[in-house]
Amino acid sequence: MRTPFLLMDEDMVVSRYQEFTEVFKEAQVFYSLKANPDGNIISLLNRLGLGFEVSSEGELDLFIERGIPPQRIISSNPVKSPSFIQRAKEYGMDRFAFDSEEELSKLSSLAPRSRVYVRLEVDNTGSEWPLTRKFGTPPERASLLLRRAREKELIPYGITFHVGSQCVNILAFRKAILKAREVLGEFKGQGPFMLNLGGGFPITYRDPVPSISQIAREIKDLIPEGVELAVEPGRALVGEAGIMVASVLGSRIKDGERWLYLDVGVFNGLLESIGGIRYPLFSSKEGERGKWIVAGPSCDSMDTIGEAELPFLEVGDKVHIGSAGAYTISYASHFNGFPPPKVYLRKGPIKGNLDLE
Ligand SMILES: Cc1ncc(COP(=O)(O)O)c(C=O)c1O
């Protein structure tokens, strides 16, 4: 098979979903599509009965093509394009996030009588990929906006937040829920109300992280009764299920350092490596190992993935990049003519599939 490609382990995606449903018993799980929008993954999750979180017309089309009912789709993007809101409403969606008066006005004219939920500004300390600067509003303002929603003939329906992606700090989840509770008090009992814990659940790259069950256990005491609990993971559902298979394009020593060049890099799949994500790299080749600086195929110096302990490799040898199922193909561009990896969803142990050439 031509590299680079991304092998996705179907069984692991299923077991991650089961883990969410087991530890968050009452919660509805919405898969945040931006993590990996591969069509076969959407179909798999649809068969399992998951909900979906969508942000754009491009993503919505993928659901419409597959006939996924609008009642199972929400949009947690706080600032949406007018044409997306319109199409989502036409399709039958009626749950939308917002965090400003301006977005409320848009929603009230383009999707009247929809249910709206407000995005809180929360601490993103301890997340590898913070998401807070751009979005969110403090609790007092959130309450005010929900009241304003009612005046605009929208239905105040809930609260959401995002502690930042790959968040290893359980305290951040706890603090966010405490903030949400400040708003909840006023609206509980006035109709169905959602508490959406967002995404942020971490996965293992090179270092251990808290498990989903550990997080669930440690926040359980703060979840108020009587709310519609929701989670919208992306990374934690698909990340560890993916192995990127790449080929060596070359190697050299430069200024005393060993450089290894692969056919996948920052611009065609591993963008998160420049934001702090440290992918584990493997080779099945025996022999003396050493420290390598691993880079992608393009002519750009930014296209450097990081350091790894690997054996001496020849042109054409394979390197396997672990935990590569999330935010890889969705970020990949065609920069410099290097194509994004193809995705193959496989059933059965992925290790056995790695010998596929
Ligand atoms: C609104 C929203 N929900 C959920 C997610 C999924 O987050 P994660 O992949 O960290 O679980 C994201 C990621 O950016 C997001 O923006």
The ligand as a Gaussian input file, in Angstrom:
#p B3LYP/6-31G(d) Opt

LIG

0 1
 C      -16.790000      22.503000      20.292000
 C      -15.892000      21.331000      20.399000
 N      -16.354000      20.194000      20.948000
 C      -15.594000      19.091000      21.054000
 C      -14.292000      19.088000      20.582000
 C      -13.493000      17.828000      20.705000
 O      -12.445000      17.994000      21.555000
 P      -11.440000      16.810000      21.881000
 O      -10.924000      16.303000      20.604000
 O      -10.407000      17.430000      22.734000
 O      -12.206000      15.762000      22.601000
 C      -13.746000      20.261000      20.034000
 C      -12.366000      20.304000      19.582000
 O      -11.829000      21.269000      19.137000
 C      -14.572000      21.405000      19.925000
 O      -14.135000      22.538000      19.374000

